[in-house]
Amino acid sequence: MATRTYLCGSSRAVYNAPPARRPGPTGRPVPLVRPDAEPVRLRTRLHLGAARPAAHGFRVIAALADGDSALVCLGATRREALAAARARVGAVPRALSLLLQQWVGGPGSGRWQTLALRRGELEAPRPRSARRRRARSVAVGA
């Protein structure tokens, strides 16, 4: 007979159970009729749906004046990312330039590749400088 070993559920303690025996008609323990075998382990296969994760293959990044960068928007296509960036570009007033990037690689590993912007496709907002007042000439003693 095999020794039964149990691992406690709340600690790492191991308990050994004595072999199970029935008392016979005379009161003495009688060995079990069936052999002590390992329990059957049932396996359940998990089938996950073929749902694709939300893919955002393009992004627009704003390069800020202090050297940092800020994410402006994400999009599934180039056109979608540029349209969203045009709508949100006013929210990043310190942007020096805008970069369009595309994800190159698989979902688990890859990198962002910077794409060249076409003329007039996307422009950074121009920072407004302080207006200078023109000095007015004053005629003296006329």
Short mmCIF file of the C-alpha atoms (twelve columns), coordinates in Angstrom:
data_MODEL
# 
_entry.id   MODEL 
# 
loop_
_atom_site.group_PDB 
_atom_site.id 
_atom_site.type_symbol 
_atom_site.label_atom_id 
_atom_site.label_alt_id 
_atom_site.label_comp_id 
_atom_site.label_asym_id 
_atom_site.label_seq_id 
_atom_site.Cartn_x 
_atom_site.Cartn_y 
_atom_site.Cartn_z 
_atom_site.pdbx_PDB_model_num 
ATOM 1   C CA . MET A 1   0.000   0.000   0.000   1 
ATOM 2   C CA . ALA A 2   1.146   3.485   -0.776  1 
ATOM 3   C CA . THR A 3   1.498   6.120   1.882   1 
ATOM 4   C CA . ARG A 4   -0.927  8.972   1.393   1 
ATOM 5   C CA . THR A 5   0.675   12.402  1.592   1 
ATOM 6   C CA . TYR A 6   -1.376  15.597  1.846   1 
ATOM 7   C CA . LEU A 7   -0.232  19.184  1.547   1 
ATOM 8   C CA . CYS A 8   -2.058  21.567  3.864   1 
ATOM 9   C CA . GLY A 9   -4.071  24.239  2.024   1 
ATOM 10  C CA . SER A 10  -3.102  27.179  4.250   1 
ATOM 11  C CA . SER A 11  0.540   26.352  4.993   1 
ATOM 12  C CA . ARG A 12  3.401   24.354  3.534   1 
ATOM 13  C CA . ALA A 13  2.931   21.528  6.088   1 
ATOM 14  C CA . VAL A 14  2.816   17.952  4.791   1 
ATOM 15  C CA . TYR A 15  0.579   15.388  6.483   1 
ATOM 16  C CA . ASN A 16  0.836   11.615  6.106   1 
ATOM 17  C CA . ALA A 17  -2.413  9.731   6.552   1 
ATOM 18  C CA . PRO A 18  -2.306  6.190   7.911   1 
ATOM 19  C CA . PRO A 19  -3.420  3.474   5.518   1 
ATOM 20  C CA . ALA A 20  -7.188  2.926   5.587   1 
ATOM 21  C CA . ARG A 21  -8.270  -0.402  7.107   1 
ATOM 22  C CA . ARG A 22  -11.644 -1.713  8.155   1 
ATOM 23  C CA . PRO A 23  -12.115 -3.601  11.368  1 
ATOM 24  C CA . GLY A 24  -13.159 -7.179  10.725  1 
ATOM 25  C CA . PRO A 25  -15.774 -9.242  12.606  1 
ATOM 26  C CA . THR A 26  -13.178 -10.125 15.189  1 
ATOM 27  C CA . GLY A 27  -12.222 -6.476  15.723  1 
ATOM 28  C CA . ARG A 28  -8.840  -6.792  14.050  1 
ATOM 29  C CA . PRO A 29  -8.115  -4.556  11.035  1 
ATOM 30  C CA . VAL A 30  -8.457  -6.328  7.696   1 
ATOM 31  C CA . PRO A 31  -6.561  -5.070  4.625   1 
ATOM 32  C CA . LEU A 32  -8.652  -3.421  1.916   1 
ATOM 33  C CA . VAL A 33  -9.812  -5.535  -0.991  1 
ATOM 34  C CA . ARG A 34  -9.051  -2.935  -3.620  1 
ATOM 35  C CA . PRO A 35  -5.474  -1.778  -4.268  1 
ATOM 36  C CA . ASP A 36  -4.469  1.737   -3.319  1 
ATOM 37  C CA . ALA A 37  -3.810  3.556   -6.623  1 
ATOM 38  C CA . GLU A 38  -3.145  7.108   -7.714  1 
ATOM 39  C CA . PRO A 39  -6.318  9.142   -8.308  1 
ATOM 40  C CA . VAL A 40  -7.413  9.838   -11.854 1 
ATOM 41  C CA . ARG A 41  -6.444  13.340  -12.995 1 
ATOM 42  C CA . LEU A 42  -9.004  14.954  -15.234 1 
ATOM 43  C CA . ARG A 43  -7.960  17.622  -17.706 1 
ATOM 44  C CA . THR A 44  -10.191 20.289  -19.172 1 
ATOM 45  C CA . ARG A 45  -9.023  22.038  -22.303 1 
ATOM 46  C CA . LEU A 46  -9.689  25.741  -22.478 1 
ATOM 47  C CA . HIS A 47  -10.762 27.075  -25.830 1 
ATOM 48  C CA . LEU A 48  -10.235 30.783  -26.157 1 
ATOM 49  C CA . GLY A 49  -12.091 32.614  -28.858 1 
ATOM 50  C CA . ALA A 50  -10.289 33.900  -31.888 1 
ATOM 51  C CA . ALA A 51  -10.899 37.512  -30.886 1 
ATOM 52  C CA . ARG A 52  -8.150  39.794  -32.070 1 
ATOM 53  C CA . PRO A 53  -6.849  42.386  -29.637 1 
ATOM 54  C CA . ALA A 54  -7.568  46.002  -30.438 1 
ATOM 55  C CA . ALA A 55  -4.735  46.759  -32.829 1 
ATOM 56  C CA . HIS A 56  -3.378  50.275  -32.916 1 
ATOM 57  C CA . GLY A 57  -0.708  50.122  -35.558 1 
ATOM 58  C CA . PHE A 58  -0.069  53.871  -35.794 1 
ATOM 59  C CA . ARG A 59  0.547   56.653  -33.280 1 
ATOM 60  C CA . VAL A 60  1.363   60.348  -33.324 1 
ATOM 61  C CA . ILE A 61  3.980   61.630  -30.880 1 
ATOM 62  C CA . ALA A 62  4.634   65.280  -30.035 1 
ATOM 63  C CA . ALA A 63  8.231   66.317  -29.360 1 
ATOM 64  C CA . LEU A 64  8.059   68.926  -26.593 1 
ATOM 65  C CA . ALA A 65  10.290  71.945  -26.025 1 
ATOM 66  C CA . ASP A 66  11.874  70.493  -22.860 1 
ATOM 67  C CA . GLY A 67  13.047  67.341  -24.685 1 
ATOM 68  C CA . ASP A 68  10.226  65.052  -23.559 1 
ATOM 69  C CA . SER A 69  7.627   63.460  -25.806 1 
ATOM 70  C CA . ALA A 70  3.876   63.137  -25.413 1 
ATOM 71  C CA . LEU A 71  1.448   60.697  -26.997 1 
ATOM 72  C CA . VAL A 72  -1.123  62.619  -29.031 1 
ATOM 73  C CA . CYS A 73  -3.251  59.728  -30.340 1 
ATOM 74  C CA . LEU A 74  -3.404  56.110  -31.549 1 
ATOM 75  C CA . GLY A 75  -5.049  54.740  -34.670 1 
ATOM 76  C CA . ALA A 76  -5.552  51.484  -36.534 1 
ATOM 77  C CA . THR A 77  -4.665  53.075  -39.884 1 
ATOM 78  C CA . ARG A 78  -2.480  55.967  -40.971 1 
ATOM 79  C CA . ARG A 79  -5.486  58.014  -42.030 1 
ATOM 80  C CA . GLU A 80  -7.300  57.394  -38.728 1 
ATOM 81  C CA . ALA A 81  -4.251  58.378  -36.643 1 
ATOM 82  C CA . LEU A 82  -3.719  61.591  -38.625 1 
ATOM 83  C CA . ALA A 83  -7.398  62.570  -38.388 1 
ATOM 84  C CA . ALA A 84  -7.367  62.067  -34.610 1 
ATOM 85  C CA . ALA A 85  -4.107  64.022  -34.303 1 
ATOM 86  C CA . ARG A 86  -5.533  66.984  -36.228 1 
ATOM 87  C CA . ALA A 87  -8.450  67.087  -33.788 1 
ATOM 88  C CA . ARG A 88  -6.195  66.923  -30.706 1 
ATOM 89  C CA . VAL A 89  -3.115  68.866  -31.770 1 
ATOM 90  C CA . GLY A 90  -4.319  72.026  -30.020 1 
ATOM 91  C CA . ALA A 91  -4.208  70.202  -26.674 1 
ATOM 92  C CA . VAL A 92  -0.387  70.067  -26.801 1 
ATOM 93  C CA . PRO A 93  0.639   73.732  -26.955 1 
ATOM 94  C CA . ARG A 94  4.360   73.149  -26.254 1 
ATOM 95  C CA . ALA A 95  4.878   70.801  -29.233 1 
ATOM 96  C CA . LEU A 96  7.853   71.584  -31.443 1 
ATOM 97  C CA . SER A 97  7.174   68.825  -33.958 1 
ATOM 98  C CA . LEU A 98  4.846   65.883  -34.539 1 
ATOM 99  C CA . LEU A 99  6.021   62.398  -35.471 1 
ATOM 100 C CA . LEU A 100 3.941   59.678  -37.106 1 
ATOM 101 C CA . GLN A 101 5.064   56.189  -36.071 1 
ATOM 102 C CA . GLN A 102 4.046   52.688  -37.149 1 
ATOM 103 C CA . TRP A 103 4.363   49.494  -35.094 1 
ATOM 104 C CA . VAL A 104 6.681   47.031  -36.824 1 
ATOM 105 C CA . GLY A 105 6.760   43.477  -35.454 1 
ATOM 106 C CA . GLY A 106 4.477   41.065  -33.681 1 
ATOM 107 C CA . PRO A 107 2.078   41.762  -30.815 1 
ATOM 108 C CA . GLY A 108 4.596   40.583  -28.217 1 
ATOM 109 C CA . SER A 109 7.761   42.141  -29.562 1 
ATOM 110 C CA . GLY A 110 8.566   44.859  -32.029 1 
ATOM 111 C CA . ARG A 111 9.360   48.556  -32.254 1 
ATOM 112 C CA . TRP A 112 7.895   51.884  -33.339 1 
ATOM 113 C CA . GLN A 113 9.246   53.082  -36.691 1 
ATOM 114 C CA . THR A 114 9.032   56.789  -37.558 1 
ATOM 115 C CA . LEU A 115 7.399   57.481  -40.922 1 
ATOM 116 C CA . ALA A 116 7.990   60.482  -43.144 1 
ATOM 117 C CA . LEU A 117 5.087   62.922  -43.246 1 
ATOM 118 C CA . ARG A 118 3.832   64.157  -46.584 1 
ATOM 119 C CA . ARG A 119 3.572   67.876  -47.248 1 
ATOM 120 C CA . GLY A 120 0.643   69.436  -45.414 1 
ATOM 121 C CA . GLU A 121 -0.326  66.141  -43.789 1 
ATOM 122 C CA . LEU A 122 0.262   67.203  -40.189 1 
ATOM 123 C CA . GLU A 123 1.811   70.324  -38.721 1 
ATOM 124 C CA . ALA A 124 2.699   71.229  -35.154 1 
ATOM 125 C CA . PRO A 125 0.955   74.269  -33.736 1 
ATOM 126 C CA . ARG A 126 3.181   77.320  -33.923 1 
ATOM 127 C CA . PRO A 127 3.881   78.797  -30.514 1 
ATOM 128 C CA . ARG A 128 2.554   82.303  -30.197 1 
ATOM 129 C CA . SER A 129 5.190   84.774  -29.295 1 
ATOM 130 C CA . ALA A 130 4.502   87.894  -27.312 1 
ATOM 131 C CA . ARG A 131 3.334   90.708  -29.564 1 
ATOM 132 C CA . ARG A 132 5.586   93.685  -29.798 1 
ATOM 133 C CA . ARG A 133 4.076   97.067  -29.617 1 
ATOM 134 C CA . ARG A 134 5.210   99.537  -32.144 1 
ATOM 135 C CA . ALA A 135 6.577   102.656 -30.670 1 
ATOM 136 C CA . ARG A 136 4.562   105.653 -31.727 1 
ATOM 137 C CA . SER A 137 6.432   108.662 -32.692 1 
ATOM 138 C CA . VAL A 138 5.484   111.757 -30.863 1 
ATOM 139 C CA . ALA A 139 5.983   115.119 -32.426 1 
ATOM 140 C CA . VAL A 140 7.451   117.592 -29.983 1 
ATOM 141 C CA . GLY A 141 6.852   121.325 -30.243 1 
ATOM 142 C CA . ALA A 142 4.937   121.497 -33.419 1 
# 
